[in-house]
Amino acid sequence: MTYSGDDIKRLIPQRYPFMMVDAFEECGSNSAATTLVVRKDNYFMLPDDTMAETGIIEHIAQSCSALAGFKALSEQSSAAPVGIIGEVKHFVCHRRPRLGESLSTTVTFNMTFGNVTLATGQSLVGDEPIAEVNLKIFIQ
């Protein structure tokens, strides 16, 4: 199933100007692919027309949120859960994405213990790696 446009709002609690997922596609029971076009009005844009590293982390975290929302809706939940980043580990930024580029991101939920999920994410522009990170997310 693919979500885009206003349908994304069913999966994540974030709203403009902090909404960082343009499209979502389920890849498996614990993984998903998302996209984000880097636009001028993005909250994390820097003066040199690149996205700050914190914006990349937020995009990957919101991609995880979209996967959690998709799973919740698949289980007939009435609303997507709210997640909080508890830890960022092993973040590597190869370069910051530029204005107009499209980030393709894959996220995977590796383990869940109660309300804590360990996730990994990787973002690309085309075939070029942009960033990867491990996240610990607390889901309410």
C-alpha positions in Angstrom: 0.0 0.0 0.0 1.2 3.5 -0.8 0.3 6.7 1.0 1.1 10.2 -0.3 -0.3 13.8 0.0 -2.8 14.2 2.7 -3.0 10.4 3.3 0.4 10.7 5.1 -1.4 12.6 7.9 -3.1 9.3 8.7 0.3 7.7 9.5 2.2 10.4 11.3 1.2 13.0 14.0 3.5 15.8 12.6 2.1 18.6 10.6 3.4 21.6 8.5 6.0 22.9 8.9 7.5 19.8 10.5 6.1 17.2 8.2 9.1 15.4 6.7 7.5 12.5 4.7 6.0 13.0 1.2 5.2 9.3 0.4 5.2 6.0 2.2 5.3 2.5 0.8 5.3 -0.7 2.9 8.2 -3.0 2.0 7.6 -5.7 4.6 6.1 -6.4 8.0 9.0 -4.4 9.7 10.3 -2.2 6.9 9.2 0.6 4.7 10.4 3.1 2.1 9.6 6.8 2.1 10.5 9.8 0.0 10.9 13.5 0.8 11.6 16.3 -1.7 13.9 18.9 -0.2 12.0 22.2 -0.5 12.9 25.8 0.3 10.2 26.0 3.0 11.6 23.0 4.9 12.2 24.0 8.5 15.7 22.5 8.4 17.0 24.3 5.4 20.3 26.1 5.7 21.4 29.4 4.0 23.4 27.4 1.5 20.3 25.6 0.3 21.1 22.3 1.9 19.2 20.4 4.6 20.8 20.3 8.1 21.9 17.0 9.5 19.2 17.3 12.2 16.6 17.5 9.4 17.9 14.2 7.9 17.6 12.5 11.4 14.0 14.0 11.7 13.1 12.7 8.3 14.3 9.2 9.2 12.5 9.3 12.5 9.3 10.4 10.8 9.7 7.6 8.3 9.8 5.2 11.4 6.7 7.0 12.7 5.0 6.3 9.3 5.8 2.6 9.6 4.5 2.5 13.2 1.3 4.4 12.0 0.9 1.9 9.1 1.2 -1.0 11.5 -1.2 0.5 14.0 -3.8 1.2 11.2 -3.4 -2.3 9.9 -4.3 -3.6 13.4 -7.5 -1.5 13.3 -6.2 1.2 15.7 -8.1 4.5 15.5 -5.0 6.7 15.4 -1.3 6.6 14.6 0.9 6.3 17.7 3.2 9.2 18.9 6.9 8.3 19.1 9.7 10.1 20.8 13.4 9.8 19.8 15.2 8.3 22.8 18.6 7.8 21.3 20.5 8.5 18.1 23.5 6.2 17.5 26.0 5.7 14.7 24.7 8.6 12.6 26.8 9.1 9.5 26.1 11.9 7.1 28.0 11.5 3.8 26.7 14.9 2.6 23.7 17.1 3.2 20.9 16.9 0.6 20.4 19.9 -1.6 17.3 22.0 -2.6 15.2 20.0 -5.1 16.8 16.6 -4.4 14.6 13.7 -3.5 15.5 11.6 -0.5 14.7 7.9 -0.7 14.7 6.4 2.7 14.4 2.8 4.0 13.6 2.1 7.7 13.5 -1.2 9.5 12.3 -2.0 12.9 14.8 -4.5 14.3 13.5 -5.2 17.8 10.6 -4.0 20.0 10.6 -4.3 23.8 7.3 -3.0 25.2 7.1 0.5 24.0 10.7 0.8 22.9 11.6 0.1 19.2 15.2 -0.2 17.9 15.2 1.0 14.2 17.7 1.6 11.5 17.4 4.0 8.6 19.3 4.9 5.4 18.7 7.8 3.0 19.8 8.0 -0.6 19.6 10.5 -3.4 19.4 8.4 -6.4 22.0 5.7 -5.8 24.2 7.9 -3.6 24.2 7.2 0.1 23.4 10.4 2.1 23.0 9.2 5.7 22.4 6.2 8.0 21.4 6.0 11.6 20.3 3.7 14.4 17.4 5.1 16.5 15.8 4.1 19.8 12.2 5.2 19.7 9.7 5.3 22.6 6.2 4.8 21.2 3.3 6.1 23.3 
